[in-house]
Amino acid sequence: MGKCANKGDTGPRRELSVGEVAERSGLAVSTLHFYESKGLIKSWRTGGNQRRYSRDVLRRVGIIKVAQSTGIPLAEIRAALDTLPDGRTPNAKDWARLSARWREDLDQRIAQLTLLRDRLEGCIGCGCLSMESCPLRNPGDVAAERGSGPHYLDVGR
């Protein structure tokens, strides 16, 4: 393995090209560029203007992929990654802190989806989709408090 030319390291090479990160992470180069444009990962340029990443980017990319698979928005992922120290591979303690940060939100979304699933079955069974009594579109007829009109359908109001 080569040496890290731009950092004066005498140990094993600690930088990766964008192609190496893509190959090792299973992501397209364009995805890595997108993540970088959103501030999720960082690189630097060599004297020959080639992108280089530190090895910790592989763990960061893994965190991004897991978080995205659970539906966490990129802005929240970035905010979480911003709490990690630069240049150090995130460890188990870091992951425990990040995952705890997202757990409450995930639990809430699971509860909402479960409730939606349970209510959806009832609506499909009756087929009414009544704007006055439908438990999905207007639970407890709360839309009546807003007055007449298509409150849920007219986005511009």
C-alpha positions as a printed Julia matrix, in Angstrom:
157×3 Matrix{Float64}:
   0.0    0.0    0.0
   1.26   3.52  -0.8
   2.17   6.28   1.59
   0.21   9.43   2.27
   2.19  11.96   0.21
   0.41  15.16   1.17
   0.35  14.67   4.95
   3.96  13.56   5.48
   2.77  10.3    7.08
   5.26   7.48   7.4
   2.61   4.83   8.08
   0.18   3.06   5.76
  -1.69   5.25   3.3
  -4.61   6.89   5.09
  -6.31   8.53   2.11
  -8.69   7.1   -0.46
  -9.6    8.22  -3.96
 -13.25   8.82  -4.83
 -13.2    5.6   -6.86
 -11.9    3.61  -3.9
 -14.58   5.05  -1.61
 -17.24   4.26  -4.23
 -16.0    0.68  -4.62
 -15.72   0.02  -0.88
 -19.04   1.67   0.02
 -21.08   0.36  -2.9
 -22.14   3.89  -3.83
 -21.85   5.67  -7.14
 -19.2    8.38  -7.45
 -22.02  10.84  -8.19
 -23.64   9.93  -4.85
 -20.39  10.68  -3.03
 -20.17  14.03  -4.8
 -23.8   14.72  -3.8
 -23.09  13.84  -0.15
 -20.11  16.16  -0.25
 -22.16  19.0   -1.75
 -24.62  18.58   1.16
 -21.83  18.72   3.74
 -22.21  15.09   4.82
 -18.64  14.09   3.94
 -15.44  16.04   3.24
 -12.53  15.67   0.86
  -9.47  17.62  -0.18
  -7.67  18.02  -3.48
  -4.21  16.77  -4.35
  -1.7   18.86  -6.28
  -3.08  17.15  -9.4
  -6.63  18.29  -8.44
  -7.8   14.77  -7.54
 -10.27  14.29  -4.7
  -9.03  12.44  -1.62
 -10.93  11.25   1.43
  -9.71  10.18   4.83
 -10.48   6.57   5.73
 -13.09   7.61   8.34
 -15.37   8.6    5.45
 -16.24   4.91   4.98
 -17.81   4.73   8.44
 -19.55   8.06   7.9
 -20.99   6.8    4.62
 -22.21   3.7    6.46
 -23.98   5.88   9.01
 -25.55   7.94   6.22
 -26.83   4.82   4.45
 -28.35   3.36   7.64
 -29.95   6.67   8.59
 -31.38   7.17   5.09
 -32.83   3.66   5.1
 -34.86   4.61   8.18
 -36.2    7.74   6.49
 -34.14  10.31   8.36
 -33.81  13.49   6.27
 -30.34  14.46   5.04
 -30.45  17.71   7.02
 -30.86  15.74  10.26
 -28.12  13.31   9.24
 -25.79  16.23   8.57
 -26.59  17.82  11.94
 -25.77  14.52  13.65
 -22.55  14.02  11.69
 -21.5   17.57  12.53
 -21.28  16.46  16.18
 -18.55  13.95  15.33
 -14.88  14.92  15.49
 -13.15  15.43  12.13
 -10.48  12.97  11.11
 -11.51  10.23  13.53
 -13.47   7.15  12.58
 -16.83   7.18  14.38
 -16.84   4.46  17.01
 -19.52   2.44  18.86
 -19.98   5.19  21.45
 -20.57   7.75  18.67
 -23.09   5.44  17.0
 -24.93   4.86  20.28
 -25.28   8.62  20.72
 -26.44   9.19  17.13
 -28.9    6.3   17.12
 -30.4    7.41  20.45
 -30.91  10.83  18.91
 -33.02   9.26  16.13
 -34.8    6.58  18.15
 -37.61   8.74  19.54
 -38.45  10.08  16.09
 -38.47   6.57  14.64
 -40.69   5.28  17.45
 -43.13   8.12  16.82
 -43.21   7.43  13.07
 -43.75   3.72  13.69
 -46.69   4.51  15.99
 -48.18   6.88  13.4
 -47.79   4.32  10.62
 -49.31   1.57  12.76
 -52.3    3.79  13.56
 -52.64   4.73   9.89
 -52.49   1.07   8.87
 -55.15   0.12  11.4
 -57.46   2.97  10.38
 -56.84   2.46   6.68
 -58.29  -1.03   6.84
 -61.54   0.37   8.22
 -61.79   3.02   5.53
 -61.14   0.56   2.75
 -63.84  -1.65   4.25
 -66.51   1.05   4.26
 -65.27   3.0    1.26
 -66.89   6.22   2.46
 -63.91   8.55   2.85
 -66.43  10.95   4.36
 -64.93  14.4    4.89
 -67.03  14.68   8.06
 -66.28  11.41   9.8
 -63.32   9.75   8.08
 -60.74   8.84  10.75
 -57.92   9.3    8.21
 -58.76  12.59   6.52
 -60.72  14.32   9.3
 -60.5   12.58  12.67
 -63.11  13.95  15.07
 -64.35  16.33  12.35
 -61.65  18.86  13.29
 -61.87  20.44   9.84
 -65.32  21.8   10.7
 -63.62  24.28  13.05
 -61.94  25.89  10.03
 -65.24  26.59   8.31
 -66.46  25.38   4.95
 -64.2   24.55   2.05
 -61.6   21.97   1.0
 -59.04  22.58   3.76
 -57.08  19.41   3.03
 -57.31  19.6   -0.74
 -56.67  23.29  -1.44
 -52.97  23.66  -0.71
 -52.92  27.34  -1.65
 -55.33  28.4    1.15
